[in-house]
Amino acid sequence: MLPLEQGRDWVSFACFASPLESVISDAVNALSPVGTATGLPSLTLPSQPYRSEAMTAVVWAPKQDPESAVFMAGFSDGWATLVHILATRFGHATAKVRLSSPMAEWPIAELVVYENGHERRLIRAMRDDPRWKFFAQGTAMDFEEASAYSSRRVRDRFTPDMLYRYLAALGWSPCDDTFWTTEQTAFEVCSTTPNKPK
């Protein structure tokens, strides 16, 4: 079940087309010398407050694709800096998501796709101060529903359902419970100081 269906206002996570062990190792390396990774007794999704002093993330190999990894930070931006480093410096093919409930005060649907160490595509629709804004940059992917990008209502140009379909085309289905469960040990990645990754 999607976290948004469990009463959360938003969720932020990243999917890596790489084995769990590789993502964990590279995350700790990126955070060196203050990075640690600890096995968890069970997979519990972190809360994602707007601000948090703790720099932590839970990482797991989803049951639906055990050769990939899902990364969910314990704060609302999804630890964007670390995800960017893993995608660019370490070359992990990545899909990063920020998504809110449609009923949130400031709704957002955002997908960032990295390939070959570079950001390939960013697509975002959000309500901001107080108008809706749509933004897209980079090289379009074959499965995109480009006709929606000219919809009269800006909020309809990139919807949560479109985001789910795009993720499915990339190989992940977060609407399926097997995305949020694992048959392997999940890990908590932690920076022991609030310093940014090197």
Secondary structure, DSSP 8 states (H G I E B T S, - for coil): --GGGGT-SEEEEEEESS-HHHHHHHHHHHHTTSEEEEE-SS-------S--S-EEEEEE--TT-TTSEEEEESSTT--HHHHHHHHHTS---EEEEEEE-TTSSS-EEEEEEEETTEEEEEEEEEEETTEEEEEEEE---TT--GGGGG-SSGGGSS-HHHHHHHHHHHT--TTSGGGS--SS--EEEEESSS----
